[in-house]
Each structure stands twice: as C-alpha cells, then as structure tokens.
Amino acid sequence: MIKSMTGYGMGTFENAAVKYTVEIKSLNSKFLELNLRLPKAVSDRELFLRGECSKLIERGKVNISISTEYANQTAKAASIHAELLKSYYHQLQEIALQLGETKSNIFDLALNMPEVISNNDEVDEEEGKVLVEAFHAAVKQFNKFREDEGATLKKDLEYRVELILTYLSEVESVEGSRIPLIRERINQYMEDAVGKENVDMNRFEQELVFYIEKLDITEEKVRLRSHCSYFVDSLRSPDSNGKKLGFISQEMGREINTLGSKANNAQIQQIVVKMKDELEKVKEQLLNVL
C-alpha cells in the first residue's frame, strides 16, 4: 500500500493536571526534514521525539508543533526568591552609595541576578506520558491521512500505466504494415538509383534483413510490458516504496524512448509521444509517494 508524503494529523491527550496538543504537517521531500517546535518544559524529550519521527514518519518535510494547557496555571508560574532579591538589592544599594552612583535601576539589576527568578518547568513522568500519548495520537491520524492520499495516488498511477499499455497495443496494431512498407520503399529507391536490372537481389535481401533487424522493436515491447506489470505489482504490495517505483518508471522511460527511436514510422512515433506524456505524469505523482 503506497502512502503520500503529504499529510496532516492532530492529537490531544490530557490528565487532571495538563493537556497536550500535537499537530503534524508534511510535504514531499527526498529525506526527513524535521522542524520540531515544543515547549521549553519538554525540551529534554526532543531526542526521543525525533527518534520516533524517523521510525513512524520516515520521509518528508515535516513540521511538528506541541502546545500545553495546565489546569492550574499558578502551579506553573515562575517563582521569585524574595529573600535573595532583597539581599541583592541591599548589596547593590550599598555599593552604589560607596561609589556615588545613581540608584534608579538597582531594582531591575537585582531582579536579573542569578537564581532570583526560577521557572517551574520541570516535567514529571506522568506529564511526559501525556505528551507521548498525544504525539502517538497525532501520528496515527497523520498516517491515516497519508494512506487515504496514497489510495487516490494508486488509482491514478494504475490508470496512467494502463493507458501506456493501451498505447503499446496500438503500436502493435500499426507495426504489422511497417516492415513491408520499409521493404517496398527501399526497393523503389534502389530501382530509381541504379535500375532494377542492376540490383543484386541476393545482396539486397541480406542487407535488408540486417537493416530490418536494427528496426525490430519486439524486445522493447516485451520489456516495457514487463516493467508495467512489475510497476503495478509494486503499487499493490504491502510496502510503500516511492523510490522503487521511481526506478521502475525510469526503466519504462528507457524502453519507450528506444521504441520511438527505432520505430521509423510517423504513426508509431505519435503514439510514443502519448506514452511519454503519460509517463511524465506518473513521474510527477511519484514525487509525492513515500
């Protein structure tokens, strides 16, 4: 089952003290490009969350934002050490008097001294579990979104490959008259150039066989049909592998190009152009497949 690299998911989880909300958005990218925004209180969980993303999200340009809501905001408010503040303030006043300096900003200076203000931002084990549950809920919804998008992509890709095979059948229907026409045209050129009575028919037949072998597209048709079949089988496999599908589409492109260059027939070349157009649409869609 293929998945899209585009995705969105939101998950929330809470207990009596805190509620966490995790939002995940992603666009296509060759690698995992992770932008993680989380509250300072849970910054120590960043390494764990990045490890989970590499396993569960795999690839894509991913933005994750985490927000918190506390039932008791006062409990998480910053604390001021009053005694320490007073001590700094009085010391600064004495030094200012000794130096004859103005005292207008002494309070601000004291307030910014070390350990005067402390943030109650330590997260206990229970709160950490709430964060992890919210994260996994968001990832679950995110992956469901990717799977739904992938199902739409799968239908479109199957349709495009089926069109390529239809065009290949059209090539085969035209191909039957191609060799006799080439033979007749070359024969006419020889007669016009040197005269029918001067043509060595045995040598002519040998050269004609050699020339026609170079124009034979049987191998290209067989390989293209095989690549198309392998592409569809890979689409329907349990794994989502956009890179593998990209490699197969490149092989399909090689066979289509060779078929067009060897065709030596305007009608077949027109059909080949249609095949190339569909293959380009396949490649564009594969850029968004995980």
C-alpha positions as CSV (number, residue, x, y, z in Angstrom):
1,M,0.0,0.0,0.0
2,I,1.6,3.3,-1.1
3,K,1.4,6.4,1.1
4,S,1.5,10.0,0.2
5,M,4.3,12.2,1.7
6,T,1.7,15.0,2.2
7,G,-0.1,14.5,5.5
8,Y,-1.8,16.2,8.4
9,G,-2.7,14.9,11.9
10,M,-3.6,16.3,15.3
11,G,-3.7,14.5,18.5
12,T,-4.6,15.6,22.1
13,F,-4.3,13.8,25.4
14,E,-4.8,15.1,28.9
15,N,-4.9,14.2,32.6
16,A,-6.2,16.1,35.6
17,A,-3.2,18.5,35.5
18,V,-2.3,19.1,31.9
19,K,-3.4,18.8,28.3
20,Y,-1.0,18.3,25.4
21,T,-1.9,19.1,21.7
22,V,0.4,17.8,18.9
23,E,0.0,19.0,15.3
24,I,1.9,17.4,12.4
25,K,2.0,18.7,8.8
26,S,4.2,17.4,6.0
27,L,5.1,18.0,2.3
28,N,7.2,15.9,0.0
29,S,11.0,15.6,0.3
30,K,13.7,13.1,-0.5
31,F,14.7,12.9,3.1
32,L,13.2,13.5,6.6
33,E,13.4,17.3,7.2
34,L,12.0,17.8,10.7
35,N,11.1,21.1,12.2
36,L,10.1,20.5,15.8
37,R,8.6,23.2,18.0
38,L,8.0,22.2,21.6
39,P,7.7,24.0,24.9
40,K,10.8,24.6,26.9
41,A,9.5,22.4,29.7
42,V,9.7,19.3,27.5
43,S,12.9,20.1,25.6
44,D,14.6,17.1,27.2
45,R,12.1,14.9,25.2
46,E,13.2,16.3,21.8
47,L,15.7,13.5,21.1
48,F,13.1,10.8,21.9
49,L,10.5,12.5,19.6
50,R,13.0,12.8,16.7
51,G,13.8,9.1,17.0
52,E,10.1,8.3,16.9
53,C,9.6,10.5,13.8
54,S,12.4,8.8,11.9
55,K,10.6,5.4,12.6
56,L,7.0,6.4,12.2
57,I,7.1,9.2,9.6
58,E,10.2,8.1,7.5
59,R,10.4,10.8,4.9
60,G,9.0,14.3,4.1
61,K,9.4,17.9,5.1
62,V,7.7,17.7,8.4
63,N,6.6,20.4,10.8
64,I,5.5,19.4,14.3
65,S,4.2,21.9,16.9
66,I,3.4,21.0,20.5
67,S,1.3,23.1,22.9
68,T,0.3,22.7,26.5
69,E,-2.6,23.8,28.7
70,Y,-2.4,23.4,32.5
71,A,-5.4,23.1,34.7
72,N,-3.7,25.2,37.4
73,Q,-1.6,27.9,35.7
74,T,-0.4,29.2,39.1
75,A,1.4,25.9,39.8
76,K,3.5,26.5,36.7
77,A,4.0,30.2,37.2
78,A,7.6,31.5,37.8
79,S,8.8,31.8,41.4
80,I,10.6,34.8,42.8
81,H,13.0,34.2,45.6
82,A,12.2,37.3,47.7
83,E,14.9,36.9,50.3
84,L,17.6,36.6,47.6
85,L,16.2,39.6,45.8
86,K,16.3,41.7,48.9
87,S,19.9,40.6,49.6
88,Y,21.0,41.6,46.1
89,Y,19.1,44.9,46.3
90,H,20.7,46.0,49.6
91,Q,24.1,45.0,48.4
92,L,23.7,46.9,45.2
93,Q,22.4,50.0,47.2
94,E,25.5,49.9,49.5
95,I,27.9,49.6,46.6
96,A,26.1,52.5,44.7
97,L,26.4,54.7,47.8
98,Q,30.1,53.9,48.2
99,L,30.7,54.8,44.5
100,G,28.4,57.8,44.4
101,E,26.3,56.3,41.6
102,T,22.6,56.9,41.0
103,K,20.3,54.2,42.3
104,S,17.5,54.4,39.7
105,N,17.9,51.0,38.2
106,I,19.1,49.0,41.2
107,F,15.8,47.0,41.4
108,D,15.9,45.9,37.8
109,L,19.5,44.8,38.3
110,A,18.7,42.8,41.4
111,L,15.7,41.2,39.6
112,N,18.0,39.9,36.9
113,M,20.6,38.5,39.2
114,P,21.2,34.7,39.2
115,E,18.5,32.5,40.7
116,V,16.2,35.3,41.7
117,I,13.6,34.1,39.2
118,S,13.1,30.3,38.7
119,N,10.7,28.8,36.2
120,N,8.7,25.8,37.4
121,D,9.2,24.0,34.1
122,E,10.2,20.5,35.3
123,V,8.0,17.8,33.8
124,D,7.4,14.7,35.8
125,E,6.9,11.2,34.5
126,E,3.1,11.4,34.3
127,E,3.2,14.6,32.3
128,G,5.8,13.0,30.0
129,K,3.4,10.1,29.3
130,V,0.6,12.6,28.4
131,L,2.9,14.2,25.8
132,V,3.8,10.8,24.3
133,E,0.2,9.7,24.1
134,A,-0.8,13.0,22.3
135,F,2.2,12.5,19.9
136,H,1.2,9.0,19.0
137,A,-2.4,10.0,18.5
138,A,-1.3,12.7,16.1
139,V,1.0,10.3,14.2
140,K,-1.9,7.8,13.9
141,Q,-4.2,10.4,12.3
142,F,-1.3,11.7,10.2
143,N,-0.5,8.2,8.8
144,K,-4.3,7.6,8.1
145,F,-4.3,10.8,6.1
146,R,-1.2,9.6,4.2
147,E,-2.8,6.3,3.5
148,D,-6.0,7.9,2.2
149,E,-4.0,10.2,-0.1
150,G,-1.9,7.2,-1.2
151,A,-5.1,5.3,-2.2
152,T,-6.0,8.2,-4.5
153,L,-2.5,8.3,-6.0
154,K,-2.6,4.5,-6.5
155,K,-5.8,4.7,-8.6
156,D,-4.3,7.5,-10.8
157,L,-1.0,5.7,-11.3
158,E,-2.7,2.4,-12.2
159,Y,-4.8,4.4,-14.7
160,R,-1.7,6.0,-16.3
161,V,0.1,2.7,-16.6
162,E,-3.0,1.1,-18.2
163,L,-3.0,3.9,-20.7
164,I,0.6,3.2,-21.6
165,L,-0.2,-0.5,-22.2
166,T,-3.2,0.6,-24.3
167,Y,-0.9,2.7,-26.4
168,L,1.5,-0.2,-26.7
169,S,-1.3,-2.3,-28.1
170,E,-1.9,0.5,-30.7
171,V,1.7,0.3,-31.6
172,E,1.4,-3.4,-32.2
173,S,-1.6,-2.9,-34.4
174,V,0.3,-0.5,-36.6
175,E,3.5,-2.4,-36.6
176,G,2.3,-5.2,-38.9
177,S,2.4,-2.9,-42.0
178,R,5.6,-1.2,-41.1
179,I,8.2,-3.7,-42.4
180,P,6.5,-4.3,-45.8
181,L,6.3,-0.6,-46.3
182,I,10.0,-0.2,-45.5
183,R,10.9,-3.0,-47.8
184,E,8.9,-1.6,-50.6
185,R,10.3,1.9,-50.1
186,I,14.0,0.7,-50.1
187,N,13.3,-1.4,-53.2
188,Q,11.9,1.6,-55.0
189,Y,14.9,3.7,-54.0
190,M,17.3,1.1,-55.4
191,E,15.4,0.8,-58.7
192,D,15.3,4.5,-59.1
193,A,19.0,4.9,-58.3
194,V,20.7,2.0,-60.3
195,G,17.9,0.4,-62.2
196,K,16.1,-2.9,-61.4
197,E,18.3,-4.9,-63.7
198,N,21.5,-3.8,-61.9
199,V,20.3,-4.8,-58.4
200,D,21.9,-7.9,-56.9
201,M,18.8,-9.4,-55.3
202,N,20.8,-11.8,-53.0
203,R,22.9,-9.0,-51.6
204,F,19.8,-6.7,-51.4
205,E,18.0,-9.3,-49.3
206,Q,21.0,-9.7,-47.0
207,E,21.3,-6.0,-46.4
208,L,17.5,-5.7,-46.0
209,V,17.4,-8.4,-43.3
210,F,20.3,-6.6,-41.4
211,Y,18.5,-3.3,-41.7
212,I,15.1,-4.6,-40.5
213,E,16.7,-6.4,-37.6
214,K,18.0,-3.0,-36.4
215,L,14.4,-1.6,-36.6
216,D,12.9,-4.6,-34.7
217,I,11.1,-3.4,-31.6
218,T,10.0,-6.8,-30.2
219,E,12.4,-6.7,-27.3
220,E,11.4,-3.2,-26.3
221,K,7.7,-4.2,-26.3
222,V,8.3,-7.2,-24.2
223,R,10.4,-5.3,-21.6
224,L,8.0,-2.4,-21.5
225,R,5.1,-4.7,-20.8
226,S,7.1,-6.5,-18.1
227,H,8.1,-3.2,-16.4
228,C,4.5,-2.0,-16.4
229,S,3.4,-5.3,-14.8
230,Y,6.2,-5.0,-12.2
231,F,5.2,-1.4,-11.5
232,V,1.5,-2.3,-10.8
233,D,2.6,-5.3,-8.6
234,S,4.8,-3.0,-6.6
235,L,2.0,-0.5,-6.2
236,R,-0.2,-3.2,-4.7
237,S,2.5,-4.6,-2.4
238,P,2.1,-4.1,1.4
239,D,5.2,-1.8,1.5
240,S,5.2,1.9,0.4
241,N,8.3,2.4,-1.7
242,G,8.2,5.5,-3.8
243,K,12.0,5.2,-4.6
244,K,11.5,1.7,-6.0
245,L,8.6,2.8,-8.2
246,G,10.7,5.7,-9.4
247,F,13.4,3.3,-10.5
248,I,10.9,1.2,-12.4
249,S,9.4,4.3,-14.1
250,Q,13.0,5.2,-15.3
251,E,13.3,1.7,-17.0
252,M,9.9,2.2,-18.6
253,G,11.1,5.5,-20.0
254,R,14.2,3.9,-21.5
255,E,12.1,1.3,-23.4
256,I,9.6,3.9,-24.6
257,N,12.5,6.1,-25.9
258,T,14.2,3.2,-27.6
259,L,10.9,2.1,-29.2
260,G,10.4,5.6,-30.6
261,S,13.9,5.9,-32.0
262,K,13.7,2.5,-33.7
263,A,10.1,2.8,-35.0
264,N,10.9,4.7,-38.2
265,N,7.2,5.3,-38.6
266,A,5.3,8.5,-38.1
267,Q,2.2,6.9,-36.7
268,I,4.1,4.9,-34.1
269,Q,6.1,7.9,-33.1
270,Q,2.9,9.9,-32.5
271,I,1.7,7.1,-30.2
272,V,5.1,7.1,-28.4
273,V,4.7,10.8,-27.7
274,K,1.4,10.0,-25.9
275,M,3.1,7.2,-23.9
276,K,5.9,9.7,-22.9
277,D,3.2,12.2,-21.8
278,E,1.5,9.6,-19.5
279,L,4.9,8.5,-18.1
280,E,5.8,12.1,-17.2
281,K,2.5,12.3,-15.3
282,V,3.4,9.1,-13.5
283,K,6.8,10.6,-12.5
284,E,5.2,13.8,-11.2
285,Q,2.9,11.8,-9.0
286,L,5.7,9.6,-7.7
287,L,7.5,12.7,-6.3
288,N,4.8,12.7,-3.6
289,V,4.9,8.9,-2.8
290,L,6.5,7.8,0.4
